[in-house]
Amino acid sequence: MELKAGLSAIVTGGGAGIGRALTIALAHEGIFITIIDFSQEKGIEAASLAEEQVRKFHADLKFPAVLFFRCDVSNSNELAAAFRKHVETYGGLDLCINCAGIANPLSFYEDQTDGFKSWRRVVDINFVALVESTRLAIRAMKDVKKPGVIINVGSASGGVVLFTRSLALYKRQGIRVNVLCPEYVQTELTAKMDAKYIDTFGGYMSTEMVVKGAFDLISDESKAGACLWISNKRGFEYWPTPAEEEKYRVRPKASRKKSADVLQVNVQIPRSFDKIVVHTLNHNFQSATRVVRAPLRLPLKPDHVLMKIIYAGVNASDVNFSSGRYFSGSSKDTASLLPFDAGFEAVGIIAAIGDSVKHVKVGTPAATMTNGSYAEFTAVPSKNILPVARPDPEVVAMLTSGLTASIALEKAAQMDSSKTVLITAAAGGTGQFAVQLAKLAGNKVIATCGVKDKARLLKDLGVDRVIDYKAENIKTVLKDEFPKGVDIIYESVGGEMFDLCLNALATYGRLIVIGMISQYQGEDGWKPKNYTGLCEKILAKSQTVTGFFLVQYAHFWQEHLDKLMDLYTSRKLKVIVDPKTFLGVHSVADAVNYLHSGHSVGKVVVCMDPMYSNRLAKL
């Protein structure tokens, strides 16, 4: 939900502490507010300050910009009356922040009373009243059939967290309920606590941090049933992370995954087909390759399938493949293999199957990550087929690019949450996945790019700090804004960028090298560089620099592809495909050149057969 003037909000406990800070922050956005508080004096004072700010947005109001209700929130009748008055005045309810809370005047183990003035009273106000207020807010939002956001301020209260998470399904009705769990903010309640105890948590945090957390929960449409924990030591951390959720699922996702549907598309199998082959070793892909017409040999081997390719993915490392970099042995040994097929990844439809193949059928949408994907057809072992829901370009993007990001961040970077993560070339095919997965895990994300349009895209993907290296000095930004260094770096550029990243790495930091695109297109192709002093640098700060090559993690491909598909279909993950169109096998070399031009955004794909693409779209 976009915070804008004219929305209306109810804040319980809005007269003091965190509630007052949130009230004033909302007023600065021009939002009409009803303050519910037990203290007449504090409530009126907060209402007066808020009214002054809201009036700046609404000059000629015929109704009050801010309402104050003196109310004991544990009294359900009084609370319901306050909600009714708000809806009558403002015509509905957009936001509800439940912030009312008290402290127990007696320690629990010393309390010899019946609890009606101590712990029972705390439970009634801090939990029961919060449940009732949430119920009233949901009803008010449903009555006017408008989307809304509810934030429960739960501190460290497990009951509030679990209650809020149980309401995640209300998102289907347009109502998002989240819980905000700040540690210690300086208020009247916390002033009574032992200062030494507060110091063990890093001292008091600022109300500005709490306001930012609340506003993030309001504006992020993906958050429903989310718990945002805020602390001085760890910053902003969503719990549970996707990895934590995965641990505690009653059934593994694999058992819930539906098999791919068979598409009713009649695939005509020709006698021959076009494909790209590397005929000479050269880092210039256009010079190294040519299109040839090859016979389609049937019958297939018993354990093979024939796939009609619809989309093929373009990768920066295509030029390394065409220069023979990915083959073992000498250049003479590699040259003896010529000509060989090019292309790493594709999606399409199974056109024919060998006699022993049982797990896929003709018409099954599928993906493959084997050499020979720059072709109209490819025959591959059935074990190398990854069933998918649809042979769409977004699925191609999830293969080499998406899987590299997902597996590298989990296995090589050992990424958890509350870390600072730097992604280089972040608007590219794999960078787009890395920034989103790092954000979904609850991290602060920095991203580099070199075009304003790419910077805007990265902001839309949730990046906290975009560094446009054509407008800013990366080294200066990292040194000034992140003086403690960066915890995890996902590096794909190489050269000077690698040096910058290594110098910006924090103590215990992990630098993951997934490529070095700046070195692929030199005059003589990819040449290794010496990094003098590398061992001394990583030794001094207990750092890790590790390489990642996707082929060596093939046993994780299906698991992580399923995870990416789950995130994509649940709209937690965006997949950006470059809008420039490349049609047919003859356009592959142009697509590779375009990727290396630096102008591409997201994943570059080639549509091998536009006719089938259009038919699938209609289906």
N, C-alpha and C positions, 0 to 999 in steps of 0.2 A: 504494500500500500504506500502510495506517495504521500508524504506529509505535506499538506497544503492548507492554506487559509480556507475556513468554511467547514472543515470537519469538526466533529464534536467528540469530547472525551470525558469520561468520569475517572477521577483519581481518588481512591479511598486512602485515608491517611495523608491527604495532600497538604495539610497545614504545617508539617514540620519534616525535617530530615530528608530522606531520599524522595518521599512523596512530594515535598515542597519543591525540590530541585527539578523533578520531572514536570511538575505543574508549570513552573516558570519557563522551562525549556519548550514545552508545548505552546505556551502563550506567545513566545517569540516567533512561532510559526503561524500565528493568527488563528489558532484552534480554539473553539468555544469549549469551556471547561466547567464541569461541576465538581467542586471540592467537597468531599465527605470527610469530616474529622470530628473527634470528640471535643477538641478544645475550641471554644468560641473565639477566644482572642487570637490564637494562631491561625485559625481558619479564615477569619475576616482579614487579617493582615496579608495572608497569602493571596486571597481573592482580590484584594485591592491592587497588589503588585501585578498580578496576572491580568487584571482588567485593563490596566494602563498599557500593557503591551498589545493585547488583543485589539483594543480600540484603534491602534495605529493602522490596522488592516481594514477596519470596518467603521467608516465615519458616521453614517446616519442609521445606526441600529435602532429598531423599535422594540428590542428585547434585550435583557442583560447579556453582556458578553461572557460573564463568569457568574456562576451560582455557587453559594456556599450553603451546605446543610450540616448543622450540628447533629451528629448521629452517633449512637452506639452501634457499631456494625454488627455486634452480636445480637441485636434486636432486629429480627427479620422484618417486622412490620415497618420500622423506621427506615431500614435499608431499602425495602421495596418502594416506599413512598418517595425516596430520593431518586430512584431510577425512573419512576413514573413522571416526576416533575421534569427531569432532564429530557425525556422523550417528548413530553408535551411542549417544552420550550424550543427544542432544537430539531424536532421532527424525526428523530432517530438517534442511533448511537453508533459511532465508528470505532472508537477506542475505549478500552476499559483497562485501567492499571490498578491492580489490587495491591496496595502498599501498606495498609493499616496493620500495625503490630505493636505489641507491648512486651516488656520483659517481666519475668517472674520476680517479685520482690523477695522471695525466699528461695534458698537453694533447695533442690528437691529432697536431698537426704536429710535436711534439717526441718522440713515442713511437717509439723504435727497436726495441722488443721485438716478440715474436710476438703480443702482445695478450691472452694468456691470463690475465694478472693486471691488465689495464687495460681496453681498450675491448671486447674479447670478453666479459669478465666483466660489464661494464656492460650489454651487449646481452642476455646470458643472464638477468640478474636483472631488469632494467627492462622487458624486452619478452618474451622467450621464456617466462620463468616466469609472467608475467602472462597470456599466452595459455594456458598449461597450467592455471593456477589457474581461469581462466574456463571452460575445458573441464570441469574437475572439478566446478565449481559447477553448471554447466548439467546435467551428468549426475546430480548429487545431487538437484537440484530436480525433474528429470523422473522420477526413480525413485519419489518419493513423490507424484507427480502433484499438486503444489501450486504456486501462483504464487510467483515470487521476483524479487528485484532484485539485479543485479550492477552495481557501480560501479568503474570502472577510473580510478585517479588517474593522469592522463597528463601533467600539467604542460604543456609546450609540445611534447610528443612527437607528431609527425605520424603515426608508425606506430601508436601506441596509439589515436589518434583514428580513423583509417581502419579499423583492426581492429574497434573497437567499433561503428562505424557499419555495418559489414558484417553485424552480428548483430541488426539491427533486427527481422528477420522472426521471431525467437524470441518476439516479443510474442504471436504467434498461439498459442503453446503456454503462455502465461501467464508467460513469463520476459522481463523487461526488462533490457537491458544498456545502460548509459550511461557516459559518460566525463566526469570532472571535471578541469578544467584550471586550477588556480590559478596565479597568477604566483609571487611569492616570499614564503614564510612563513619566519620566523626559526627555523631548525633547525640541527642540527650540520652538515648538508650545505651550507646556504646561508651559514653563518658563515664558511666558507673562501673565499667569493667577494668580489670587490672591492666595497666599500660604495658607491663612487661609481657603479658600474654598477647596483647595486640602486636607487639614488636616481633614476636615469633612468626607472625604471618606477613612480615614486611611493613608493618605500620598501617596507618589509615590510608585508604585510597581516595582519590578525588571524586567528587560527585560528577565531574565531567565524564569520567570513565563509565559511570553508571548510566548517564544520559545517552552516551554514544551506544552502549550496549542495547538499551531499550529501543533507540531509534533504528538500530540494525535489525532487531527482531520485528519491528513494525514494517520496515521497507522491504525486507527480503521475503518475497512471496514463496520461497521454497521451505521456509521454516514453519513447521506446525508440530506441536508436541516437542519442540526443541528446548533443551536446557543450556543456557549460556552462563557459564561460570566465569566470574571476573575476579582476578586477584592481582596484587602488585607483583608477585613473584612470577606468575605464569601468563599474565595478560588476559586475553580473551580466549576462552576454550569451550567449544561445544562438546557436550557429553550426551550420549555416548558417541564416539566417532564411528564412521562406517565400519572400521575394522573391529571395534568393540561389539557393535551390533551383530556382526557376522559370527562372533564367537558364541553368542548366546541364543542363536536361532534354534527353535525346537527341531525344525527340519532343515537340513542343508538346502541351499538354493538348487543344487543339482537335481534333487529329488522332486522339486516343484517345476522344473523347467519343462515346458511342453516341447515335443518334437516338432521340427519344422514342418509346416504344411506343404503339401505338394501343389505347385502352381499348375493351373490348367493352361499351359502354353505348349503349343505344338512346335517342337524344335526340329527343323529340317537339318539332317546331317549331310553335308556336301562331300564330294569326293576329295576336295582340297580346300585349303584355307590359308589366309595371310598371317604371317607372324614376323616379329623382329628378331634378327640374329646379329650377334657380334661377329664381324668378319675379320677385324684387325684390332689389336690392342691399342687403345687410345683413350685418354681421359676426356676427349671431345666426343660426346655421345653421338652426335650427328655424323661425324667422320668415321666412327668405329662401327656403326650399325647400318643395316639396310633391311628393307622389307622383301621377303621371299614368299613364294607360293609353295606350300608343302602338301604332300598327299596325306589324306586322313586314313590311317591304317586301321581297318577292322578285320576280324573281331579284336576286342580288347583283351589284354592279359586278364586272367581270372580275378585278380585282386585289384584291378584298376577301374577308374571311372573316367568318362569323357565329360568335360564341363564346357558348356557354351558360355564364354566370358562376356559379361555385359559391361562391367566397369573394371578398369585396372588402376592401381595407385601409382603415383609418381613419387620417387624418393631421391633425396640429394645424393645418396650413395649409389645411384645408377651409374654415375660416372666412374666410381671406384670399380664397379663390376665390369664395366666396358674396358677398363684399363688392366684388368686381370688381378686387381689387388686382393680379391677374396679367395684366390686359389693358392693352395700350398705348393711348394716347389719353386723352381726357378722360372724366370720369364720364358725361357725356351720350352719348359715343360707345359706352361700354360698355353703358349702359342700352339702347341701340338693339339690342343683341344678344340681349336677353331674349326668351323664356326660353332658357336653355342647360343642357346636361346637366352633372351633377356626378359627382365621384368620379375619383380619379387612377389606381387600380391594382386589378387583379383577376387571379384564376386561374380556369380553367374548362376546357371541352372544346370543340373545334372541332365545330360542328353542321352547317355547310355552307360550301362554298368556291366562289369565282368561277371562271369558265372558264379563266383564265390562271394560276391558282395551282397550283404544282407541288410546293413544298417541304414542305407540310403536308397531312394527310389528315383526313377526317372521323373523329372519335374521338381525335385527337391532344390530349394535355394541353398547355395553353399558358398563358402569362401575357401581360398587356398593361398598358401604362402610358400610356393615353390617356384623355382626358376622356370621361365617360359610363360609368364603371365601377360606379356605384351603380344597377344595373339587372339585370334577369333575363337579358337578352341584350344584346349590343353588336356592331355591324358595324364593323370597322376594316380599314384597308389591311393586306394580308398582311405588308408589310415591318415593321409594328409588332408583330408576333407574336414572342414569345420562347418557343421550345419548352422544356418542363420535363418532369421525370420523372413527377411526379404533381401534380394540382391541390389541394395541401394548404395549410392555413393557414400552415404554416411557410414555404412558398414565398412567400406573400403578404408575410410579414415581411421576406423577403430583397429585395423590390423597392425601393420608395422608401426604407425604413428601412435595409436592409442595404446597398444600392448607394450610398446617400449616405455611410455610414460608410466603406465599402471604397474608393470612388473619392476621397473628400475626403481621407482620411488618406494615400493614396498620391500623389495629384496635387497637392493644395493644401498639405497639411502636409509633404509630402516626408519622411514618417516612415521612419526606419531603426530601429536598435536602441540600447539603453543610454541612452535618453532618459527624462525624467520627463514623463508625459502626464496632463493633467487632462481629465476628461469631465464636463460638467455635465448634469443631468437624466439620469443614467447608467442608471437602471432603466427608461427608456422604450423606445419602439420602436427608435429608432436608437442610443441610448446603449448598449444591451445588446451591439450588434455592435461598437461603437467600443472598449469596454473589452476585449473578447476579442481583437479584431484587434491592439490595441496590446500585449497580453500575449503573443500568439503571435509578435509581432515582437521580443520580448525587451526590453520596456520596463517601467519602474516606473509603475504606473497609480494615479492618485488619482481618486476619483469622488464626486460630490455627489448626495444624495437627501434626502427629507424624512420617511420612514417607516421604522420599525424592520424591517418585513418586507422592504422594498426593500434595506435595508442588508445583511440576511442573504443575500438573493439575490446582491447584488454580491460579497460575500465568496465565495460559492459559485462565482462566475464567475472568481475569481482576482484580484480587485482588491486591491492592496497596502494602500491607505489609503482607507477609506470615511468621508466627512464627512457626518454627519446634521445638516443645517443647523437643524433644530428643537432639537437637543441641544447643538450646538457652534457657535462663531463661525467661519465659513469664513475670514475675513480673518486671525484670530489663528492658526488652524491652519496656513495657508499661510505666514505670516510666521515662525512659530516652528519648524516642522518642515521647511520648504523655503526656507531663507533665500537661497539662490542663485537662486530662482525656478523656474518651470516652463518646459520647453522647447517643448512643444506643448499647445495648449488647443483642445478640440473643444467649441464653445459654441453652445447652442441656446436659452438662457433669455432673454438680453437684459436691459435695464434695469440695476438695481443689480448683478446678477451679471456683466454685461459689464464694469462698472467694476472689480469685484473681480479679474476675470480679467486685465484689462489691467495692473493694478498688480502682479499676481503673475507676469507674464511675464518670463522670464529674458533676458539679453543674447543676441541672435540668435534669440530665441524667435519662434514662429509661432502666431498666434491665428486659428483658422478659425471663421468665423461661418456656421452652417448654418440658423439660425433665431433667433427671439426670442419664444418662446411666451408669456412673461409680458406682452407688449405686445399680443397678438392680441385679448384679450377685455376690453379697457377699455370704458368707457362709450360712447366714440365709435369703438371699433374700433382698428385699428393706426394709431398716429400716430408719425411719425418723431421721433427725439430728437437733440438736439445733444450732441456729445461734445467739450466745450471742452478744448483742449490736446492732442488726440489726436496731431496731427502732431509736436508737440514731444516727446511721450513716446516715440513709436516711433523718432524720429530719434536721441534720446539713447542708445538701446541697440541700434541697428541691428535693430529688430524688424519683423515683418511682420504686418499684420492683413489678412486676405483673406476675401472672401465666397465661398460655394459654392452654386450653384443646379444641381440635378441635371439639369434639362432640357438644359443646355448641354454635357453630357458623354454624350449618348446613344450616341455611337460606342464607349463603353467598357462599355455595359450588359451585353451578352451575355458578354463576357470575364470581367467581375467576378461576374456571376451564376453562371457556371460555377465560378469559384474558391470562392465561398461554398458552392455545392452540394457541391464536393469536400471542403471542410472539414467540412461538416455530415454527409455520409455516412461520412466517416472518423472521426467522433465527436470531432473537434478543436474543433468549434464547437457551442454549444448555442443553440437558438432558443426564446425564451420568448414564448408566446402568452398573452395575458391570459385567465384562465379564465371571465370573465363572458360569458354567451351572448347573442348578438344574432341573431335569426332573421328573415329576410325584409327586403324593401325598406322596409317601414314602420318598422323599428327603427333605421334609419340615423341619424336625428337624435338619438335617445337615445344611440347609440354615440358620436357626436361630442361630445355634452355630457359623457358619462362620461369620455372622454379628457381633456377640459379640466378635469375635477373634481380632478385630481391624485391620484386613487385607483388609476388603472390601473397595471399592471405588465407590461412587455413590450409586444408589439404587440396592438392592439385590432383585431379583425376582425369582419365581419358575414357570416354564412352566408346566402347568397341563396336557396338551395333545400335545406332539410334532407333532403328525400327523396333527392336525388342524393348528398348528403354521406354518408348512411348506406349507400347502394349502393356507393359507391367504397370505403368502409371495408371492406365485405365482400369486394370484389374484391382 
